[in-house]
Amino acid sequence: MLKKSVRLSWPEKAAKIVNRFGTVRVSLFFLGIAVGITVLEVTLFSFLFYGEVGFRDYIDPILLTVLTMPWVLYFISELIRRLERSREHLTQVIDQLEALRKQDKASASNLRNNIQQLNYEIEERKRAELQREEAIRLLKQQIEERQKTQQNLYEQSILLRSCFDCSPDIIYYRDENGRFSGCNRSFEELTGKTEKAMIGLTPWDVYPEDIAERVVSSDREVLATNASISYQVWLTYPDGSKKLYLIKKVPFFNNEGKRIGLLGFGRDIMEQHQAQKALEKASRDKTSFISTISHELRTPLNGIVGISRILKETALDKEQQKHVSTIFACAVTLGNIFNDIIDLDKIERNKLQINLEPTELSNFVYELNSVACLMAEQKQLNYHFHSDVAEGTWVQLDPTRLRQVLWNLLANAVKFTLDGDVEFNVECHIRNTFVWIDFEVIDSGIGIPEDEVDNIFTMYYQVDRKEVRAGTGTGIGLAISKTIIDAMGGQIEVHSEMNQGSTFSVSLKFDLAESPVEEEVACPVQGLNILLVEDVELNVIVANSILTKLGHSVTVAKTGKEALAKFRPERFDLVLLDIQLPDMTGFDIFAQWQQDYSQLPPVVALTANVIKTRDEYLAKGLTDVIAKPIKVENVHRVFNKIFELDFEVSGTLVEPENDINNKILDVEFLVQLIETIGVEQLNQNLVLFEQLIVDYLAILETNLLAKDKDEIGKQAHKIKGAAASMGLKQIQSIANDIQLTDTPAWWENLDDRVEQLKHSCECDLKEIKTWLAKH
């Protein structure tokens, strides 16, 4: 910035001159001026005052001026010079101050700007602070609201969890890998595991293998389609009982729509299933009622047949003989109709059962012959009979069913033959272990039209011929006969010509049978160390009591694992080994012993299985077999046979009992139990049996609803063993029928047998208590 030109004052100009020419020069200059002035003043004053001017007048003033003025001038000049320097210095200082002032001014301006900016920022910060406080307030409010929301969510989750746990339905959820992430209390009760223990487990860790395979398969279907599915499945509780569940599975997604697993819901539909079963049972009961009436009517009818047969053999006149023969033939015919009605009911319910039993074939055939002969005589027909069955031929057959078929054929032959012949032929062909039997019924009756021969075995087919319209019957006899023959594995055929007659032929194959031979019983052996392997507590108590009373020392193992752990060949003289155990079979245990030890004591199978023969057990390597319930004479016989003793047994007198007791109870066995363990111990065993049978029946019922054939058989085996140990013969027999799951028509008869079992358990317990009270 340019300085403005300033007019200098005379001191400033003098100071500049002094600074320019120096103090000495200026002093000399002004000294000359001063001397001149002095000369002028002396001249002037002297002239004025004295009128004259002398030289002397100039010396003193000039000398004084010369002596004083230089110093004064020098001083003044130096002073001026210094003042000028001071001025210049001051000017510089002023300039600097001015510059500083300008800088200060600029700084002040900047400061003002900064202050303004600071004030603005302060205001902004104040506003920001207010906003922050407002934000904090809002945040606190949000936190409070969130805490309230979380509390509400927690309370809702607790409520939801309580609802889940209180729900009778099973609820669970699993992740994408199929591992359990949570469940409700109902599912815990089903699996026997807590939710905490179940987290991370797979279905293979929770369910039995067959159920787990179905669960995993349905999981794959849900995850593959992202759609829900429903299905029914029987699930097993830890106590062995079963329930039918309707399972629904749905995929589970998060808020972003990503699938994170699946939810499973299961509703117990046992009541619905039981209601359905009850309806079915009501229908069966209705049919059974008709069947029962038929049975009840057949009882007096059999009396009519018997009495009329006796009357026929007494001395009667011709008219009386005719009436009696009519009564007899009508009664036999009516009996056959009753049998057909009963079998029709069973066929409709798929419950026709073939019960094989040893039968002497020649007597069976001649009995049929006598009835057929009487029917033919009534109609004055020529009757012919031929049989090559040798006496003493025993076969395994169902005599009632076969008799019913042959009666139908013979009755039809007589019915549809108005005049002529009826022929009954039997041919027997014996092979190694079986026999082929051909029955042939030939008549010379009205015959069957060719276009109707294929319908002859159809249900409710009837001959529409005026000659026999009065006696056409029910139309179910031949259809039922074919069903029976098919069930026996045989064949029935017909050949007929109109007005020439018909020939019905039946071919059947039967196994040869032998008459049962009673076995002798030997005396007891004493002092044996016995390992008893048995899982049913009641059987353990009974067997232990008997063996201890007979003087033996008994060690008990209730599982296969326990039997393997306790067994040492040198410790035991004998092993009684139950074949069916909860964790393995007796055969598995025996095989393990054979593998571990070179020498074994005698091992006797302890079983209630009547299907297997003694030879089958011996073929497995076992020493012998004792059937349940354990009877003293069987123990004596087997023990003495093993240890090669031969003594006579002192007989045990059994008080005669009425027929009802002998049917329901094994009286001989109970008497032996009383003599062996005493009435008090037997009563204690009965109390235990009553406790066990309730659980056994409940589990059997659930397995029945689930149609779990294997579990039904196992549970029936337990019931049978427990009943056998208490001498409850009727319960044991019914349970045995239920246990034999491979017998013909087992499923068809199962419901009725279970109902019989329940009824017997209730009634027979009263009978045994009454019997024990008398002893």
C-alpha positions in Angstrom: 0.0 0.0 0.0 1.6 3.5 -1.1 2.1 6.1 1.5 0.5 9.5 1.0 2.9 12.6 0.6 3.1 14.7 3.8 4.3 18.3 4.0 7.2 18.6 6.3 7.5 21.2 9.1 10.6 23.4 9.5 11.9 21.4 12.4 11.7 18.4 10.3 13.4 20.2 7.4 16.1 21.4 9.8 16.5 17.9 11.1 16.9 16.7 7.5 19.5 19.3 6.8 21.5 18.3 9.9 21.2 14.7 9.0 22.2 15.5 5.5 25.3 17.8 6.1 26.3 16.6 9.5 26.4 18.3 12.9 29.8 20.0 12.4 29.1 21.5 9.2 25.7 22.7 10.3 27.3 24.1 13.5 30.0 25.9 11.5 27.4 27.2 9.2 25.2 28.5 12.0 28.4 29.7 13.8 29.2 31.9 10.9 25.6 33.1 10.9 25.9 33.7 14.6 29.2 35.7 14.2 27.6 37.7 11.5 24.6 38.4 13.6 26.9 39.3 16.5 28.9 41.7 14.4 25.6 43.2 13.1 24.2 43.5 16.6 27.5 45.1 18.0 27.6 47.5 15.2 24.0 48.4 15.6 23.9 48.8 19.3 27.3 50.5 19.5 26.3 52.9 17.0 23.0 53.6 18.6 24.3 53.8 22.1 27.8 55.2 21.5 27.5 56.6 18.3 30.5 55.0 17.2 31.8 51.5 16.6 35.2 50.4 17.7 37.2 47.2 16.9 37.3 46.4 20.5 33.6 46.4 20.5 33.7 43.4 18.1 36.3 41.3 19.9 34.4 40.4 23.1 31.1 39.5 21.5 32.7 37.7 18.6 35.0 35.9 21.0 32.1 35.0 23.2 30.1 33.9 20.3 32.9 31.8 18.9 33.5 30.2 22.3 30.0 29.5 23.2 28.0 29.2 20.0 29.8 26.1 18.6 28.9 24.1 21.6 25.4 25.4 21.7 25.0 24.8 18.0 26.6 21.4 18.2 24.3 20.5 21.1 21.3 21.8 19.3 22.3 20.1 16.1 23.0 16.9 17.8 19.8 17.2 19.7 18.0 17.9 16.4 19.8 15.0 14.8 18.9 12.7 17.6 15.4 13.9 17.8 15.1 13.3 14.0 16.5 9.8 14.5 14.0 9.4 17.3 11.3 10.8 15.1 12.3 8.5 12.3 12.5 5.7 14.8 9.2 6.7 16.2 7.8 7.0 12.7 9.0 3.4 12.0 7.5 2.4 15.2 4.3 4.1 14.3 4.5 2.5 10.9 5.0 -0.8 12.6 2.3 0.0 15.0 0.1 0.9 12.1 1.0 -2.3 10.4 0.3 -4.1 13.7 -2.8 -2.1 14.0 -3.8 -3.2 10.5 -2.8 -6.7 11.4 -4.8 -6.4 14.6 -7.6 -5.0 12.7 -7.4 -7.9 10.3 -7.0 -10.2 13.2 -9.9 -8.6 14.9 -11.9 -9.0 11.8 -10.8 -12.6 11.6 -11.5 -12.9 15.2 -14.9 -11.4 14.8 -15.5 -13.8 11.9 -14.2 -16.6 14.0 -16.3 -15.5 16.9 -19.3 -15.3 14.6 -18.4 -18.7 13.3 -17.9 -19.9 16.9 -21.2 -18.4 17.9 -22.8 -20.1 15.0 -21.1 -23.4 15.9 -22.1 -22.8 19.5 -25.7 -22.3 18.3 -25.4 -25.3 16.1 -24.0 -27.3 19.0 -26.7 -26.0 21.2 -29.2 -27.1 18.6 -27.3 -30.4 18.2 -27.3 -30.8 22.0 -31.0 -30.2 22.1 -31.4 -32.7 19.3 -29.2 -35.1 21.1 -31.2 -34.7 24.2 -34.3 -35.1 22.2 -32.8 -38.2 20.6 -31.7 -39.5 24.0 -35.3 -38.9 25.2 -36.7 -40.7 22.2 -34.1 -43.4 22.6 -35.0 -43.8 26.2 -38.6 -43.9 25.2 -37.9 -46.5 22.5 -35.8 -48.5 25.0 -38.7 -48.4 27.4 -41.1 -49.4 24.7 -38.7 -52.1 23.6 -38.4 -53.3 27.1 -42.1 -53.4 27.4 -42.3 -55.1 24.1 -39.7 -57.6 25.1 -41.6 -58.1 28.4 -44.8 -58.6 26.5 -43.0 -61.0 24.1 -41.5 -62.8 27.0 -44.9 -63.1 28.7 -46.4 -64.2 25.4 -43.6 -66.7 24.9 -44.2 -68.0 28.4 -47.9 -68.1 27.6 -47.2 -69.8 24.3 -44.8 -72.2 25.9 -47.4 -72.9 28.6 -49.9 -73.6 25.9 -47.5 -75.8 24.1 -46.7 -77.7 27.3 -50.4 -78.0 28.3 -51.4 -79.1 24.8 -52.2 -82.8 24.6 -50.8 -82.7 21.0 -47.1 -83.3 20.4 -45.2 -80.3 19.0 -41.6 -80.2 17.9 -39.4 -78.3 15.5 -36.2 -79.4 13.7 -33.6 -77.5 11.7 -32.6 -77.9 8.1 -30.2 -80.8 9.0 -33.1 -82.7 10.6 -31.9 -82.2 14.2 -34.3 -81.4 17.0 -34.4 -77.7 18.2 -37.2 -77.9 20.6 -40.4 -79.7 21.6 -43.3 -79.5 24.1 -43.9 -81.6 27.2 -46.2 -84.1 25.4 -43.4 -84.9 23.1 -41.0 -85.3 26.1 -43.5 -87.8 27.6 -43.7 -89.7 24.3 -39.9 -90.0 23.8 -38.9 -90.3 27.5 -36.3 -87.5 26.9 -36.2 -83.9 28.1 -36.2 -81.0 25.6 -32.7 -80.1 26.6 -31.4 -83.7 26.1 -33.2 -83.9 22.7 -31.7 -80.7 21.2 -29.2 -81.7 18.5 -30.5 -85.3 18.1 -31.8 -86.8 14.9 -35.0 -88.9 14.4 -32.7 -92.0 14.4 -31.7 -91.1 18.0 -35.2 -90.6 19.2 -37.5 -93.1 17.3 -37.3 -96.9 16.7 -35.7 -97.6 13.3 -38.9 -98.3 11.4 -40.6 -95.1 12.7 -37.4 -93.0 12.1 -37.2 -94.2 8.5 -40.8 -93.0 7.9 -40.2 -89.7 9.7 -37.1 -89.0 7.7 -38.8 -89.9 4.4 -41.7 -87.5 5.2 -39.2 -84.8 6.1 -37.6 -85.1 2.7 -41.0 -84.8 1.1 -41.7 -81.6 3.0 -38.3 -80.0 2.3 -38.5 -81.0 -1.3 -41.9 -79.5 -2.0 -42.0 -76.7 0.7 -45.5 -77.9 1.3 -47.2 -79.4 4.4 -48.1 -83.1 4.6 -50.2 -85.2 6.9 -50.1 -88.9 7.8 -51.0 -91.3 10.5 -48.4 -93.3 12.5 -48.3 -95.4 15.6 -45.8 -94.1 18.2 -44.5 -96.1 21.1 -44.2 -94.7 24.6 -41.3 -95.7 27.0 -43.6 -98.2 28.8 -44.3 -100.1 25.5 -47.8 -98.7 25.0 -48.8 -97.3 21.6 -50.9 -94.4 20.4 -52.1 -93.5 17.0 -51.1 -90.0 16.0 -52.2 -87.8 13.1 -48.9 -86.0 12.2 -48.8 -82.8 10.2 -45.5 -81.3 9.1 -45.0 -77.8 7.6 -41.8 -76.0 6.5 -40.7 -73.1 8.7 -39.4 -69.8 7.3 -37.8 -66.7 8.9 -38.7 -63.0 8.2 -36.6 -62.9 5.1 -38.4 -65.9 3.6 -35.5 -68.3 4.1 -36.5 -71.8 5.2 -34.8 -72.7 8.5 -36.4 -76.0 9.3 -39.8 -77.7 9.8 -42.5 -77.8 12.4 -44.2 -81.0 13.4 -47.6 -81.4 15.1 -49.2 -84.7 16.2 -52.7 -85.2 17.4 -53.7 -88.2 19.4 -56.5 -89.9 17.5 -56.8 -92.9 19.6 -60.3 -92.1 20.7 -61.4 -91.6 17.2 -59.7 -94.9 16.2 -61.2 -96.6 19.2 -64.6 -95.2 18.3 -64.2 -96.6 14.8 -63.2 -99.9 16.3 -66.2 -99.8 18.6 -68.5 -99.3 15.6 -66.8 -102.3 13.9 -67.1 -104.3 17.1 -70.8 -103.3 17.4 -71.3 -104.7 13.9 -69.4 -107.8 14.8 -71.4 -108.2 18.0 -74.6 -107.9 16.0 -73.4 -110.7 13.7 -72.1 -112.6 16.7 -75.5 -112.4 18.3 -77.0 -114.2 15.3 -74.2 -116.7 15.5 -74.8 -117.2 19.2 -78.5 -117.9 18.7 -77.6 -120.4 16.0 -75.2 -122.1 18.5 -77.8 -122.1 21.2 -80.4 -123.5 18.9 -78.1 -126.2 17.7 -77.6 -127.5 21.3 -81.2 -128.7 21.7 -81.2 -129.7 18.0 -78.3 -132.1 18.7 -80.5 -133.6 21.5 -83.3 -134.1 19.0 -80.9 -135.8 16.6 -79.6 -138.1 19.3 -83.0 -138.9 20.7 -84.5 -139.6 17.3 -81.6 -141.8 16.5 -82.2 -143.8 19.7 -85.9 -144.0 18.9 -85.1 -145.3 15.4 -83.4 -148.2 17.0 -86.3 -149.1 19.3 -89.3 -151.2 18.4 -91.7 -148.9 16.6 -94.5 -149.6 14.2 -94.2 -148.5 10.6 -95.9 -145.1 11.0 -93.9 -144.3 14.1 -90.7 -145.3 12.4 -91.5 -143.0 9.5 -92.2 -140.1 11.8 -89.0 -140.6 13.7 -87.0 -140.9 10.5 -88.5 -137.6 9.3 -87.7 -135.9 12.6 -84.1 -137.2 12.4 -83.5 -136.1 8.8 -85.1 -132.7 9.5 -83.0 -132.2 12.6 -79.8 -133.1 10.7 -80.7 -130.8 7.8 -81.5 -128.0 10.2 -78.2 -128.5 12.0 -76.4 -128.2 8.7 -78.3 -124.9 8.0 -77.2 -123.6 11.4 -73.6 -124.5 10.7 -73.9 -122.7 7.4 -75.3 -119.6 9.1 -72.4 -119.6 11.6 -69.8 -120.0 8.9 -71.5 -117.4 6.7 -71.0 -114.9 9.5 -67.3 -115.9 9.9 -66.7 -115.7 6.2 -68.2 -112.3 6.0 -65.8 -111.2 8.8 -62.9 -113.1 7.3 -62.7 -115.2 10.5 -63.2 -118.7 9.2 -60.6 -120.8 11.1 -59.4 -124.3 10.5 -58.6 -126.1 13.8 -56.5 -129.2 13.1 -56.6 -132.1 15.6 -55.7 -135.7 15.6 -58.7 -137.6 14.2 -59.2 -141.3 13.6 -60.2 -141.3 9.9 -62.1 -144.6 9.6 -64.5 -143.7 12.5 -65.0 -140.2 11.0 -66.0 -141.7 7.6 -68.4 -144.4 9.0 -70.1 -141.8 11.1 -70.9 -139.8 8.0 -72.0 -143.0 6.3 -74.6 -143.7 9.0 -76.1 -140.3 8.7 -76.2 -140.4 4.8 -77.7 -143.9 5.0 -80.6 -142.7 7.2 -81.3 -139.7 4.9 -81.4 -141.9 1.9 -83.7 -144.4 3.6 -86.1 -141.7 4.4 -86.5 -140.9 0.7 -86.4 -144.6 -0.2 -83.3 -144.2 -2.4 -80.6 -146.8 -3.1 -77.6 -145.9 -1.1 -74.0 -147.2 -1.7 -70.9 -146.7 0.3 -67.3 -147.7 -0.3 -64.2 -146.8 1.8 -60.7 -148.2 1.7 -59.6 -146.3 4.9 -57.8 -148.6 7.2 -58.7 -148.7 10.9 -56.3 -146.8 13.1 -55.4 -144.2 10.5 -54.9 -141.0 12.4 -54.6 -137.7 10.6 -54.5 -134.0 11.4 -57.8 -132.5 10.2 -60.6 -130.3 11.3 -63.4 -132.9 11.8 -66.2 -130.3 12.3 -65.5 -128.4 9.1 -64.9 -131.5 6.9 -68.0 -133.1 8.3 -70.0 -130.0 7.5 -68.8 -130.0 3.9 -69.5 -133.7 3.4 -72.9 -133.4 5.1 -73.8 -130.6 2.6 -72.8 -132.7 -0.3 -74.6 -135.8 0.9 -77.7 -133.8 1.9 -77.8 -132.2 -1.5 -77.4 -135.5 -3.2 -80.4 -136.9 -1.3 -82.4 -133.7 -1.8 -82.0 -133.5 -5.6 -82.4 -137.2 -6.2 -86.1 -137.9 -6.6 -85.7 -141.6 -7.5 -82.5 -143.6 -8.0 -79.2 -143.9 -6.3 -76.8 -142.0 -4.0 -73.2 -143.2 -3.7 -70.6 -142.2 -1.2 -67.0 -143.3 -2.0 -63.8 -142.6 0.0 -60.3 -143.4 -1.2 -57.2 -143.1 0.9 -53.6 -142.9 -0.4 -51.0 -143.0 2.3 -47.5 -141.6 1.6 -44.5 -141.2 4.0 -45.8 -138.6 6.4 -49.1 -137.5 4.8 -52.2 -139.0 3.2 -54.3 -138.0 0.2 -58.0 -138.6 0.7 -60.6 -138.4 -2.2 -64.3 -138.1 -1.2 -66.8 -138.6 -4.0 -70.6 -138.1 -3.7 -72.5 -139.4 -6.8 -76.3 -139.1 -7.4 -78.7 -139.8 -10.2 -80.7 -136.8 -9.5 -82.0 -133.9 -11.6 -78.5 -132.6 -12.5 -77.3 -129.1 -13.1 -77.7 -127.1 -16.4 -74.4 -126.6 -18.2 -74.7 -122.8 -18.2 -75.2 -122.9 -14.4 -72.4 -125.2 -13.4 -70.0 -122.2 -12.9 -72.4 -120.6 -10.5 -73.0 -123.7 -8.3 -70.5 -122.5 -5.7 -71.7 -118.9 -5.7 -73.3 -117.5 -2.5 -77.1 -117.7 -2.4 -77.3 -119.7 -5.6 -80.4 -121.8 -5.7 -81.8 -124.3 -8.1 -84.9 -123.1 -9.9 -86.6 -126.4 -10.7 -90.2 -127.2 -10.0 -89.3 -130.7 -8.9 -87.4 -129.5 -5.8 -88.8 -126.0 -5.3 -90.3 -126.9 -1.9 -86.8 -127.7 -0.6 -84.5 -125.3 -2.3 -82.7 -124.4 1.0 -80.7 -121.2 1.7 -78.3 -121.3 -1.3 -75.2 -120.9 0.9 -74.2 -124.5 1.6 -72.0 -125.2 -1.4 -70.4 -121.7 -1.3 -69.4 -122.2 2.3 -68.2 -125.7 1.5 -65.9 -124.4 -1.2 -64.6 -121.8 1.1 -63.8 -124.4 3.8 -62.1 -126.7 1.3 -60.0 -123.8 0.0 -59.0 -122.9 3.5 -57.9 -126.5 4.0 -55.7 -126.3 0.9 -57.9 -128.9 -1.0 -60.0 -128.9 -4.1 -63.7 -129.4 -4.8 -65.1 -130.1 -8.3 -68.5 -130.9 -9.8 -69.5 -132.8 -13.0 -73.2 -132.9 -13.9 -75.6 -133.6 -16.8 -79.2 -132.6 -16.9 -81.5 -135.3 -15.6 -78.6 -137.7 -15.4 -77.2 -136.7 -12.0 -74.2 -135.0 -10.5 -70.8 -136.0 -9.1 -69.1 -133.9 -6.4 -65.4 -134.8 -5.6 -63.3 -133.4 -2.8 -59.5 -134.0 -2.7 -57.5 -133.2 0.5 -54.0 -133.7 1.8 -53.6 -134.3 5.6 -50.5 -135.0 7.7 -50.4 -138.3 9.5 -50.7 -138.1 13.3 -50.0 -140.4 16.2 -51.9 -141.0 19.4 -50.4 -139.2 22.4 -48.4 -141.4 24.8 -48.2 -140.5 28.5 -44.7 -140.1 29.9 -43.5 -141.5 33.2 -42.2 -139.1 35.8 -39.1 -139.8 38.0 -38.1 -138.6 41.4 -36.5 -135.3 42.2 -32.8 -134.4 42.3 -31.7 -132.1 45.2 -28.8 -129.7 46.0 -28.3 -128.2 42.5 -26.9 -124.7 41.9 -29.2 -123.4 39.2 -29.1 -120.3 37.1 -32.7 -119.2 36.3 -32.9 -116.8 33.3 -36.5 -115.4 33.3 -37.8 -111.8 32.7 -41.4 -112.0 34.1 -41.3 -111.2 37.8 -44.2 -113.5 38.7 -42.6 -116.4 36.9 -39.3 -115.8 38.7 -41.1 -115.8 42.1 -43.0 -119.1 41.3 -40.0 -120.9 39.8 -37.6 -119.7 42.6 -40.1 -120.8 45.2 -40.5 -124.3 43.7 -36.8 -124.9 43.1 -35.8 -123.6 46.6 -38.5 -125.8 48.2 -37.1 -128.8 46.3 -33.7 -128.1 47.8 -31.9 -126.2 45.1 -29.9 -123.0 45.2 -31.2 -120.5 42.6 -29.5 -117.4 41.0 -31.8 -115.2 39.0 -31.0 -113.2 35.8 -33.8 -111.2 34.2 -32.1 -110.1 31.0 -29.8 -111.7 28.4 -27.1 -109.2 29.4 -27.4 -110.1 33.0 -27.3 -113.8 32.2 -24.1 -113.4 30.3 -22.5 -111.5 33.1 -23.5 -113.9 35.9 -22.9 -117.2 34.1 -19.7 -119.2 34.8 -19.7 -122.9 33.9 -18.1 -123.9 37.2 -20.6 -122.1 39.3 -23.8 -123.8 38.1 -24.9 -127.4 37.8 -27.9 -126.5 35.6 -29.3 -123.6 33.7 -33.1 -122.9 33.2 -33.1 -120.6 30.2 -36.2 -118.7 29.1 -36.3 -118.4 25.3 -38.0 -115.0 25.0 -36.3 -112.2 26.9 -36.6 -108.4 26.4 -33.1 -107.8 25.0 -32.2 -111.1 23.2 -33.5 -114.7 22.7 -32.4 -117.7 24.8 -30.9 -119.1 21.7 -28.6 -116.1 21.3 -27.5 -116.4 24.9 -26.8 -120.1 24.5 -24.8 -119.5 21.3 -22.7 -116.9 23.1 -22.0 -119.3 25.9 -20.9 -122.0 23.4 -18.6 -119.5 21.8 -17.0 -118.4 25.2 -16.7 -121.7 27.0 -15.6 -125.2 25.9 -17.7 -127.0 28.6 -21.2 -126.1 29.6 -23.5 -127.5 32.3 -26.9 -128.8 31.1 -29.0 -126.0 29.7 -32.8 -126.6 29.8 -35.2 -124.4 27.8 -37.9 -122.8 29.9 -40.7 -121.9 27.5 -44.4 -121.6 27.0 -44.2 -122.0 23.2 -46.2 -125.0 22.2 -45.5 -124.6 18.5 -41.9 -125.8 18.7 -41.4 -129.4 19.4 -38.9 -130.8 21.9 -36.7 -132.0 19.0 -36.5 -128.5 17.6 -35.0 -127.3 21.0 -32.6 -130.3 21.1 -31.5 -129.5 17.6 -30.4 -126.1 18.8 -28.0 -127.8 21.3 -30.2 -127.5 24.4 -30.3 -130.4 26.8 -34.1 -130.6 27.4 -37.3 -128.5 27.7 -39.5 -127.7 30.6 -42.9 -126.1 29.6 -44.4 -123.3 31.5 -46.0 -123.2 34.0 -43.3 -125.1 35.8 -44.8 -128.2 37.4 -43.1 -130.3 40.0 -43.4 -133.5 38.1 -41.8 -131.9 35.0 -38.9 -130.7 37.1 -38.5 -134.1 38.6 -38.7 -135.8 35.2 -36.2 -133.5 33.4 -33.7 -133.2 36.3 -33.6 -137.0 36.9 -33.3 -137.7 33.2 -30.3 -135.3 32.9 -28.6 -136.7 36.0 -29.5 -140.4 35.2 -31.6 -141.1 38.3 -34.4 -143.6 38.3 -36.7 -143.6 41.3 -40.4 -143.7 41.7 -42.4 -140.6 42.6 -44.5 -140.5 45.6 -48.0 -139.6 44.3 -49.6 -136.3 45.3 -53.3 -136.6 46.2 -55.3 -133.9 44.5 -58.7 -133.2 45.9 -61.4 -133.6 43.3 -62.6 -130.3 42.0 -65.7 -129.3 40.0 -65.5 -129.0 36.2 -65.5 -125.2 36.3 -62.4 -125.1 38.5 -60.6 -127.7 36.3 -61.4 -125.6 33.2 -60.3 -122.3 34.7 -57.6 -123.4 37.0 -54.7 -125.9 36.9 -55.8 -127.4 40.2 -53.1 -130.0 40.3 -50.4 -127.4 39.8 -51.9 -125.1 42.4 -52.0 -127.9 45.0 -48.3 -128.6 44.3 -47.6 -124.9 44.7 -49.3 -124.8 48.0 -47.4 -127.8 49.2 -44.2 -126.3 47.9 -44.3 -122.6 48.7 -47.4 -122.3 51.0 -50.8 -120.5 50.7 -49.4 -117.2 52.0 -46.7 -116.9 49.3 -49.2 -117.9 46.7 -51.5 -115.1 47.8 -48.6 -112.6 47.6 -47.9 -113.9 44.1 -51.6 -113.4 43.2 -51.4 -109.7 44.4 -48.4 -109.2 42.1 -50.2 -110.9 39.2 -53.1 -108.5 39.6 -50.8 -105.5 39.4 -48.9 -106.8 36.4 -52.0 -107.9 34.4 -53.4 -104.4 34.4 -50.3 -103.0 32.7 -50.0 -106.0 30.4 -53.6 -105.7 29.2 -53.2 -101.9 28.7 -50.1 -102.3 26.5 -51.7 -105.2 24.7 -54.7 -103.0 23.8 -52.6 -100.3 22.4 -50.6 -102.7 20.3 -53.8 -104.3 19.1 -55.1 -100.9 17.9 -51.7 -100.4 16.3 -51.9 -103.8 14.7 -48.3 -104.5 15.7 -48.2 -108.2 15.3 -44.8 -108.9 16.9 -45.5 -106.7 20.0 -49.0 -108.4 20.4 -47.3 -111.8 20.4 -44.6 -110.7 22.9 -47.2 -109.1 25.3 -49.4 -112.2 25.0 -46.4 -114.3 25.8 -45.8 -112.3 29.0 -49.4 -112.7 30.0 -49.3 -116.4 29.3 -46.2 -116.9 31.3 -47.6 -114.9 34.2 -50.9 -116.8 34.1 -49.1 -120.1 33.9 -47.2 -119.3 37.0 -50.4 -118.8 38.9 -52.2 -121.9 37.5 -54.7 -119.8 35.6 -55.2 -122.3 32.9 -58.0 -120.6 30.9 -56.1 -117.3 30.8 -53.0 -119.1 29.8 -54.8 -120.9 27.0 -56.4 -117.7 25.5 -53.0 -115.9 25.8 -51.4 -118.8 24.0 -53.9 -118.5 21.1 -53.0 -114.8 20.9 -49.3 -115.5 21.1 -49.4 -117.9 18.1 -49.3 -115.1 15.5 -48.5 -117.5 12.6 -51.7 -119.6 12.9 -54.4 -119.5 10.3 -57.0 -116.7 10.6 -55.1 -115.2 13.6 -56.0 -111.6 12.7 -59.6 -112.5 12.2 -59.9 -114.0 15.7 -57.7 -111.6 17.5 -60.3 -109.1 18.7 -62.6 -111.9 20.0 -59.7 -113.5 21.8 -58.6 -110.3 23.4 -62.1 -109.7 24.7 -62.2 -113.2 26.0 -58.8 -112.6 27.7 -60.1 -109.4 29.4 -63.2 -111.2 30.6 -61.3 -114.2 31.9 -58.8 -112.0 33.7 -61.7 -110.4 35.6 -63.7 -113.6 36.3 -60.9 -116.1 36.8 -59.2 -114.0 39.4 -62.3 -114.2 41.4 -62.3 -118.0 41.0 -58.8 -118.5 42.1 -59.3 -116.2 45.2 -62.4 -118.3 46.1 -60.4 -121.5 45.6 -57.5 -120.2 47.7 -59.9 -119.2 50.4 -60.9 -122.9 50.7 -57.3 -124.0 51.0 
